[in-house]
Amino acid sequence: MQKALFHILFLPIFIWALPSFAQSDSTWHSSFYIEAGGAGGITSLNIEHYSFEKESINIGARFGLGTSRLRNFQDEFQPDYYVPFGLFTEIKVIKKRPNPLLIYFGAGLIYASTVQVNDEFEPQRVIKLNSYFQAGATYIISNRLLLRLSYSPIISRGYSFNHWAALSIGRTF
């Protein structure tokens, strides 16, 4: 089941991102970054690809894989993992060529697989689909290094509202 889910979720994103590797100009069309906090839990690896690019606006899709705990309450290896995916928009505020500053807005869903205690005090994996929003600022250094600081509220099933900050560092290509 987990292998099938991996192929269903990851393979289309990587196939979709492949044309970005063949670009001949010096601007970026995709980003790969590590994020602390945010929609992917404590730490996540993410890829973004721009589908629509104009002079001062970019629109694209995001996909990631994150985790928050590696061990359950019985100290057994059973990691919680999160798969955030969604859409985003970046608006260039400062258009200085090699170092633009962009305002970032995004929203999407999080496939969350966590281990919780059941009625018999045994670990039980629980799968939920949560929503997230993200707003922040992105700064690109020398057309390659991405730095982002953002706020990411997460709406869990059951209508609980969690506040997360996120710090992202990565590379554009």
PyMOL commands that set and color helices and strands:
alter all, ss='L'
color gray80, all
select helices_A, chain A and resi 2-22+38-40
alter helices_A, ss='H'
color red, helices_A
select strands_A, chain A and resi 30-37+43-53+57-67+81-94+101-117+123-141+145-151+154-156+160-162+165-172
alter strands_A, ss='S'
color yellow, strands_A
deselect
rebuild
show_as cartoon
